Structure formats: C-alpha cells, structure tokens
C-alpha cells in the first residue's frame, strides 16, 4: 500500500445514505457480511477466481494491483460523484479537510465462456465492527460513463481490463480494520473473499 503522509488525529465518522435519493450524511455504513463467516483471504497481487462457490455463474478473476492513500485527486473532479464531494473542502485538487482518498487499482479478467457483465462497485471497501463487515460508498470509478450503465464493464471471454475505484473516508477510519471485498455484497451468512487494505 502506498501511504502519503497519513496521520490519524480526526473524528470517527463515515459516509452513509440518509434515505433520500442524492443526500449523504456522516454516520454508519451499510452492513454487508460477517467477518467470522469469511474463509478466504488474499493478498495484494494475488489473483482470485470468483466462481459458483461465491454464487457467480460466469467466473472471473480479480487481482488487486495496488492501494493508495492520499489527499490529492489524480483525475478531474468531474469524474467523482458530486454528492460525495459536496461536503468535502478541496483546493487545487487537494483535500484540505479531515478526509483521505483511498484508491484501489485492480485487474478484472473474464475466465468464462460467455460475455461478462461486471459492475465496478462489486469490489468494495469495508470496515469491521463487532464482526460485521460494513460497506463504504464508492465515490469514483475509472469506468464511470454516466447513465444507467455508468459502472458497467463488458468483457469477452479471456479479456482483461485494469480498473481504478476511489473512496473518500475520514482520516481516522484508516485506524479501523479495513478490507477490500472481492465478491461484492452478500447476505450476512454468506462467504466472501477479502484483501486487507
């Protein structure tokens, strides 16, 4: 993990939907799974095949290539979700408040015999509290094309694609137990595959 000047002297809050269409407020995240039910942990750089054992009919492979924590946006702000940025203080593409950007770079490969329809938020950042994995709202995807299929990636059999996603979290959340879930949202009793941030 690349970590640019990260300190941890801030409030413990996170971003959560407040129940309306576009407004997000500081608070808790949405529960995704239970850590005690997880049987597979992977490392950065380790390819992981996601198949029927994770309820996926068309198998694909995910490799987390790199994670990076920074306070500087590496792309145009227009690529980020507006509702996430609206309460963040930004100057010259740099966060000047108490938040940090978490970038996750991964490679997706279609291992099946059919076209793969994949949504980039399937790979998600999660925190752990009292055995529950809670998903954090994704704020950026390199595949955001806008519209109904904004985060969709279509891959032919054998095809690969490099993808970057980004999150904005309060800086003190970096002290939490954070994982990258490779299998996406699952029921609280299902298994998933995690990579430690």
N, C-alpha and C positions, 0 to 999 in steps of 0.2 A: 504494500500500500504506500502511495506517495502522500505525505502529510506536510502541507505547507503551514508552518508557524501556527500550530494549533494549541491553544490553551483552553482551560476549562472552568472559567470563573463566571458562569452565567446562570440564569433561571432555568428550572426544569419544566419546559413546556414543549408541546409538539403541535403539528398542524392537523386539524380534523374538520370534516364537513359538518356544518351546523344544521343540516336538514333542508337547506334551500338549494336551489339549482346551482348557484355560482359562488356562494359565500363560504369562505373557510375561516375558522377561528382557531386560536391556540387551545389545545386540550389533549384528549386521548386519541389514539389511533383506532383502527378497526381490527378486531381480533380475527386471526387467520387460522391458527393451528396451535397445538400443544407441543412444547419442546420435548416433553417426555415421550411422545409418540414418534419422534424422528429417529430413523435408523441409519440414515445416510448423511455423512458429512464429507464435503470435498474441499480441495484446496484451490487457491488461485492458480490458474494454469492447467488444472486437471479437467480433461473432457468428461462430461457426464451425459449419458444417454437417458433421455426421458421417454419412456415407452409405456406399454399397457400396465406395468407394475405401478405406475403413477396415474392410471386412468386415462392415458393418452393413446388414442388409436393409431395415429400416424407418428412414428418415432422420430425424434430429433435430438441433436447433440448441442449442448451448451458448454462453452469454455469461458470462464471469467478470465479475461486477459489482464486487467488492471483495475484497481480502485484508486481514487484520488480525492483528497480532502483539501479544499481551497476556499478562498473568499473572492476569487476572481472568475468572472464568466468568460469562457473560452469561445463563445459564439455570440451572435447577435441576440439581444434580449427578446426580440420578436419571436424567437424560437421557443421561448419559455412560456408556460401557462400564465396568463395575465393575473388570474385570481390568486395565484400563489405569490406573485411579485408585488401585488399592490400594497402590502403591509411591510415590505422589506425596504430598508433605506439603502439606496445604491448610488454610487458616484463613480463615473468613468469606468463602468463595467465591474466595479468592485463593491462588495457588501461592506458597509461601514457600521452595521449594527452587530447584534449578538448571534447572528446565524452563520452557518457554514454550508458550502456546496459540497455534496458528495456525488462524484462521478463514478459510474460503473461502466466499464468497457467490456463487451462480451462478443463472442463469435457464435452465431447460430448456424447449424448445418442440418439440412433435411436428410435423414437417414432412411426414409421410407421410399415406397414405390409410387407415391401419389404426390400431387402438389400440396405443399404445406401452407396453411393459413395460420399465421402466428401473430400475436399481438404483443408489442414490446413491454407493456406493463405486466405481462406474465412473470417476468423476472422482477422481483420486488424486494426492497429493503424493509427489514423488520426489526423491531426491538423485542426484548423478552422481559416480561414482568409476571411474577407468580406463575411460571410455567407456560404462560400464554405468549405466543408469537403475535405481535400486532403489526399490521402493515402500515407503512408510511406512504403518503400520497406522492406519486411521481410528478415531477414538475417539468421535466424535459425529456424528449426523445429525439434522437437524430432522424427518426423515421416519421416525425410528425408532418403529415402532408395536409392537414386540415380536413374538415368534413367528417362524414360518418365513419370512414375507414382511416382516420388520422394516424393511428398507430399500427396499422396492419402491415405485415411483411409477407409477401408471397414468394415461396422458393420452390423451384423444380427439384425433382429427386437428385440428390448428390450436390446440390447447390449450397453455397455458404454465403454469409453476409456478416460484416462487422457492424455492431450496433453500439451506440452510447446512450445511456439514460442518466438523468440527474435528479437529485433531491436537494431540498433546502431544509435544514434542521437547525434547531437551537444548538449552539456550540456545546453546551454541557451534555447534550444527548450523546456526544462522542464518548462519554464515560460509560454509557449503557452497553449492555451486551447486544451487539448489532450483527445481524446475519443477512445474507442475500439468499432469498428463497428462489431456487431454480424451477420449481414446479408450479408456482403460482398459487392463487387462492385455493384452498382445500377445506374440507369440513374439519371441525376441531378434532375428530378422531382419526383422520387420515394421516398417512406418512407423507413426508416431503423431503427434499434434498437441500441442504443448507451449506453455504460457504461463509465462514466468519469474515466480517469486514476487517 
